[in-house]
């Protein structure tokens, strides 16, 4: 307890942080549904056209990066507030460069 006071974290700051964390956890639950829908749509699209949907891959990559940032904030590993209170994060890693058809699946 003395360690918390030494680094200057007040109960008010902790309560505000907890409020933001709860909000971000709700957003994360919505993101899980969005990810599930995009995965299903991507496989249906792949099944029908035999090609990936490149715009959907890019969107999914951005959503994955955003979810990662939310988790880092919620687990107290990052103090920067993610979107909507901060900027939407840039992609951490580019999507893997895949052929137009998934011929190298194992």
Buried (B, 14 or more C-beta within 10 A) or exposed (E): EEEEEEEEEEEEEEEEBEEBBEBBEEBBEEBEEBBEEBEEEBEEBBEEEEEBBEEBBEBBBBBBBBBBBBBBBBEEEBEEBBEEEEEEBEEEEEBEEEEEEEEEEE
